[in-house]
Amino acid sequence: MQEALLALVVFCFLALGFWPMKLLDRYLEEDQEPAGQEDQVCEPSCIILTEDMTDEEVNAEICCYREKHRHAKILLYDNQERNVT
């Protein structure tokens, strides 16, 4: 008889513990959704500097990009193919 009563008490504690944990899981899932959406909205990882931009515009673009990306490394190259003879 005591074992059945003990089993019933343990079962009640497990059932009552499951309900608040389910609510906690639901709350944490709702809390995590906005954080995931913030990651999707991010700054571009590259900028395009064209030949029709002035030196001041190029400098402004680079400065703006460096403010948002502190550890960026900038690589400049010419896109035109050249024949080496």
GIMO-V738318 format. One record per backbone hydrogen bond with DSSP energy under -0.5 kcal/mol. NH is the residue of the N-H (numbers start at 1). CO is the residue of the C=O. If there is no record, write none. Layout:
nh;co
NH;CO
NH;CO
This chain:
nh;co
5;1
6;2
7;3
8;4
9;5
10;6
11;7
12;8
13;9
14;10
15;11
16;12
17;13
18;14
19;15
20;16
21;17
22;18
23;19
24;20
25;21
26;22
27;23
28;24
29;25
30;26
31;27
32;28
33;29
34;30
35;31
36;32
37;33
38;34
39;35
40;36
41;37
42;40
49;47
50;48
53;50
58;54
59;55
60;56
61;57
62;58
63;59
64;60
65;61
66;62
67;63
68;64
69;65
72;69
84;82
85;83
